[in-house]
Amino acid sequence: MGNVSLEQAASIIGEENVQKLIDAFPGGQIYFRRDFVEVQSRNKALVEDFYSSTLSRKDFARKYNLSESSIDKIIKSSIEQKHNI
């Protein structure tokens, strides 16, 4: 889809919400993944599976089609979020 103007964003999410984004990320660019919700759902399932399974990291990597380091990052992130680190 390319770049979206602030006017286009405001027509969808409202001027107040656009201003919140500008205040939070002044001068920055924001990238919205098309599959963000899909990835979040996958990561949630992966974490739940991780704590209830005896699979190795290597097996998890195969099962979720990710690298072992990606598995580590997802698990680490879930731990940090859980403990507000």
Residue, then its C-alpha position, 0 to 999 in steps of 0.5 A: m500500500g505505500n505511504v499514508s497521509l496524516e489526513q488519510a489516517a485521521s479519516i480512519i482512526g480520528e484526529e485525536n488518535v493521529q495526534k497521539l501517534i505523533d506525540a508518541f513517535p515525533g519525527g518517526q516512521i511507523y510500519f504496520r505489518r499486515d500479519f501482526v494479529e497472525v504473528q501475535s496469535r502464533n506467538k501466544a500459541l507457541v508460548e502456551d505450547f512451550y510451557s506445556s510440552t517437552l519438545s526441544r527448541k529445535d523441535f519448536a523451531r521446526k513446528y513453528n517454522l522459525s529459527e531457534s533464536s526466534i523461539d528464544k526471543i519469543i519466550k524471553s519476550s513473554i517472560e519479560q512481559k509477564h514480569n514487566i521487565 
